[in-house]
Amino acid sequence: METMQKAIEKKWSYLFEEFENPNNQNGKNILGGKGAALANMTRNGLPVPPGFILTTESCNAYHAAEKMFPDGLLEQVKKHITALETKLGKGFGNPENPLLVSVRSGSPISMPGMMDTILNLGLNDRTVAGLAKQTNDERFAWDSYRRFISLFSQIVLNVEHEKFERVLDRYKTGGRLDSELNADELKEIVATYKRIVAAEYRKDFPENPEEQLKMAIAAVFDSWMGKRAVDYRRVHRIPGDLGTAVNVQVMVFGNLGETSGTGVCFTRNPSTGEKVLYGEYLLNAQGEDVVAGIRTPSPISVLQTQMPEVYAELFDITSRLEKHYHDMQDIEFTIERGKLYILQTRSGKRTGAAAVKVAVAMFKEGLIDQKTALQRVSPEQLDQLLHPTIDPNDNTEVLTTGLPASPGAAQGIVVFSPDEAEELAKKGEKVILVRRETSPDDFHGMVLAQAILTQRGGMTSHAAVVARGMGKPCVAGANALNINYSHNEFTVGDITVTKGEWITVDGTHGRIYRGKVPTVQPHLDEDFELVMSWADQSRRLKVRANADTGHDADVARNYGAQGIGLCRTEHMFFGEDRLSVMREMILASGVGEREKALAKLLPFQKKDFMEIFQSMKGLPVTIRLLDPPLHEFLPNKFDLMEELTDLKFKARHASPSEMNYLLDEIAEKRKLLRRVEQLSEANPMLGLRGCRLGIVVPEVTRMQVRAIFEAACEVAGEGIEVHPEVMFPLVSTPEEFRNQAEVVREVAKQVMNEQGMEIKYLVGTMIELPRAALVADQIAQDAEFFSFGTNDLTQTTLGLSRDDSARFLPVYVDKKIYPDDPFQTLDTVGVGELVRIAIEKGRAVNPKLKVGICGEHGGDPRSIEFFNSIGLDYVSCSPFRVPIARLSSAHSAIKQQ
């Protein structure tokens, strides 16, 4: 009985003015971001239509009870509807003076367009007449009614939206707008809509406003677990247990004629970060018209001319909101017969370029401190700055233009369906999703597309907002496009582009090109450099780069790398001139022949090492000795067999003059095939590779070490400081390490004696096998550094092949068997625990042991947070991810503080 009483007393709903402190994180968690902002603006006296909020807790309780409303919720809803009726002097369902409401979702973390909104709720065949009388505008009342039926039926009753659009299109012949339809036409449309509902839903459209509200609340709760919301949370790593609030708010109408309107604005430009009121609006429209892209909106600056007093009030409110929240705001507003209402404010989604500019500007304006400014730029936003743009020297003719909705440039093949975009992208194809306009149902295809192109819509349309949030190029409102879905093609004038053709999208300038247009890396300005300097001041972790050439090392250095954390020496053998010598070494019949071939390879290696040392100018360079098995440098067995068959066929039909040449070729191919077969392994990843190869074929190690130290001595002779660090791959025992370390120290001493120089160097190992982590204390007695190869450590710990697991890992992630792809974000529970054990054991016997990580996880922000927490000295990643690692390291250090 006591438990039941507590359930009844549970507070599930709050009037906007009722929640005491909506501005803190607790308020946001309970009321959702939208609800907390509405409550906060109401308490601060801004013009917000009244309403109430069903808490996120009520959503979670609804799902926990298998879609049953928690006890007391409907009673609280009824009580708050009564409060709104009293406040406005209207009645919910009153045919003479009806109260209408909107029902909107709002989670604690903003998810633009991912959940459902219903407008004009409370209309039926009786209240529509009351609304016409209230407003003295019959056309408006019936327009609102047809909108309500369409939205409610799509969201709550699952009736396909296109069925209603086809009816509306029949009345909009000759280029008419929906705002030009008269009351009689709208009545006919409503009647047709209701017939569609009866046929599709197998019931009449619900007339009771209380039942409408109950169904709408359930639909918003359901949308939290809908596919597009779940997909959005997965992509943006938003927890699924936050729940969504439901905001029930008195309707204000932007479709009451030319003195009414609706719009969306940002306190700064979300693409560039420029400090200017930016956005769009439509007169005689409701909010759905702006984001759906059905009509082309006007820039917000035009409002200053059309409605100067409204613009001045809007400008004042937006400025106040930005100062209050200390962040760029994304604001929805409605104008009803000249009166301004604010429907929502939230932190605005922005591009990487805008994030950097806004953070620096707000710091300089005194709105935020340096650490806050640094945290305002996410690693994902910074990554956008490093994406390519169209080469300015290219003269490819522009096919058509649209609005520059999200910056960046991308190439891909044209697809018209989000399902097809998803299917092809999963096969490795680069696709551009081309749509008339996008809706939240297209999200799964948008996520995997390289870029998005829409025929309709503006800068704040669904396509624009979602693309900017994901850092994808987008061109919206390309009106010259004529898209034909049934033929899988679009035309621009007399040019036809079909599915599968390549196009290039320039989201920065709103341009579309046929074919693949060259791109270049973007320019990073002084704001970027300032943010990076803040990151360097805040972080503890050093950041190195994985680089195998002088060019890569230069790029890494320019991006702020503090050394090379992984130089993969095997990559130096894949050049055409080098590969033949490498094969000569592999095919050698004895040590003498092998050493002759290695002597030819040594100058190549030495030259590469010199370039890297010269580029690093005194920074440490970790060089991993040969890692892959030798067969990787040889041709594929089946390709060789096919070539042999072809040669034999040619020999049978060859002239005497050709015969000797072909016989020599056949003999050479047979020799090569025999060696390939000798070297082939059932499981080469765990076969003769890494330090095992160096132990079995020590002359390979000797050649590489000699190349390293000859290069180091020569560069040191030029007056450049060098710090080589020699690293052995695939070590699992201290004996393996000691064997290879002896060779390194012997050859290093020999070279330094020959050169008459002393080079300081370190000898260490990769930790990429579980056994190595478990006996790290034994290995650390001789090793001077550990570098965790988390790619192989993940493979050997989880028993997964990176090459083969891709076909089932997405299923594992979707089913939450794995929280993430373990090759993208470190498995901190399993693999991470081995890393922690190895560090603790290693430093227990060698307190000066230097510890880093050189796997792909070194550039992953969430993995970096873990590495910072367990005391690594550095992370190493690809050169282009160095800024991201620097920023992520700073974020993790601030969070730890």
Salt bridges, closest charged atoms under 4 A:
GLU2 OE2 - LYS6 NZ 3.82
GLU17 OE2 - LYS87 NZ 2.78
GLU18 OE2 - LYS11 NZ 2.79
GLU18 OE1 - HIS80 NE2 3.52
GLU57 OE1 - LYS10 NZ 3.34
GLU96 OE1 - LYS133 NZ 3.23
ASP116 OD1 - ARG228 NH2 2.22
ASP125 OD1 - LYS194 NZ 2.68
GLU138 OE2 - LYS187 NZ 2.77
ASP143 OD2 - ARG139 NH2 3.65
ASP143 OD1 - ARG146 NE 3.02
ASP143 OD2 - ARG147 NE 3.04
GLU165 OE2 - HIS161 NE2 3.38
ASP178 OD2 - ARG146 NH2 3.49
GLU185 OE2 - ARG176 NH1 2.93
GLU200 OE2 - LYS163 NZ 3.73
GLU207 OE2 - LYS194 NZ 2.99
ASP222 OD1 - LYS67 NZ 3.70
ASP231 OD2 - LYS227 NZ 2.78
ASP231 OD1 - ARG234 NH2 3.40
GLU288 OE1 - ARG147 NH1 3.80
ASP289 OD2 - ARG147 NH2 2.90
GLU322 OE2 - ARG268 NH2 2.82
ASP327 OD1 - ARG350 NH1 2.99
ASP327 OD1 - ARG376 NH1 3.43
ASP330 OD2 - ARG346 NE 3.15
GLU332 OE1 - ARG104 NH1 3.51
GLU365 OE1 - ARG268 NH2 2.72
GLU365 OE1 - LYS275 NZ 3.56
ASP383 OD2 - HIS387 NE2 3.89
ASP383 OD2 - ARG881 NH1 3.91
ASP419 OD1 - HIS444 NE2 2.64
GLU420 OE2 - LYS499 NZ 2.87
GLU422 OE2 - LYS426 NZ 3.73
GLU423 OE2 - LYS427 NZ 3.58
GLU437 OE1 - ARG456 NH1 2.91
ASP441 OD1 - ARG228 NH1 3.22
ASP442 OD1 - ARG435 NH2 3.39
GLU489 OE2 - HIS487 ND1 3.99
GLU501 OE1 - ARG514 NH2 3.02
ASP506 OD2 - HIS509 ND1 2.97
ASP536 OD1 - ARG539 NH2 2.86
ASP536 OD2 - ARG886 NH2 2.74
ASP548 OD1 - ARG568 NE 3.29
ASP548 OD2 - HIS571 ND1 2.72
ASP552 OD1 - HIS551 ND1 3.70
GLU570 OE2 - ARG624 NH2 2.47
GLU584 OE2 - LYS600 NZ 2.93
ASP608 OD2 - ARG578 NH1 2.41
GLU611 OE2 - LYS607 NZ 2.95
ASP627 OD2 - ARG624 NH1 3.71
ASP627 OD1 - ARG689 NH2 2.97
GLU643 OE1 - LYS669 NZ 2.70
GLU699 OE2 - ARG594 NH1 2.48
GLU710 OE1 - LYS606 NZ 3.75
GLU710 OE2 - ARG706 NH1 2.88
GLU714 OE1 - LYS606 NZ 2.94
GLU721 OE2 - HIS723 NE2 2.60
GLU725 OE1 - ARG544 NH1 3.04
GLU725 OE2 - LYS850 NZ 2.67
GLU746 OE2 - ARG702 NH1 3.06
GLU754 OE1 - ARG706 NH1 2.98
ASP782 OD2 - ARG738 NE 2.83
GLU784 OE1 - ARG745 NH2 3.96
ASP792 OD2 - ARG689 NH2 2.92
ASP814 OD1 - ARG234 NE 3.79
ASP820 OD1 - ARG237 NE 3.47
ASP820 OD1 - ARG862 NH2 2.60
GLU833 OE1 - ARG836 NE 3.31
GLU865 OE2 - LYS895 NZ 2.82
ASP873 OD2 - ARG843 NH2 2.87
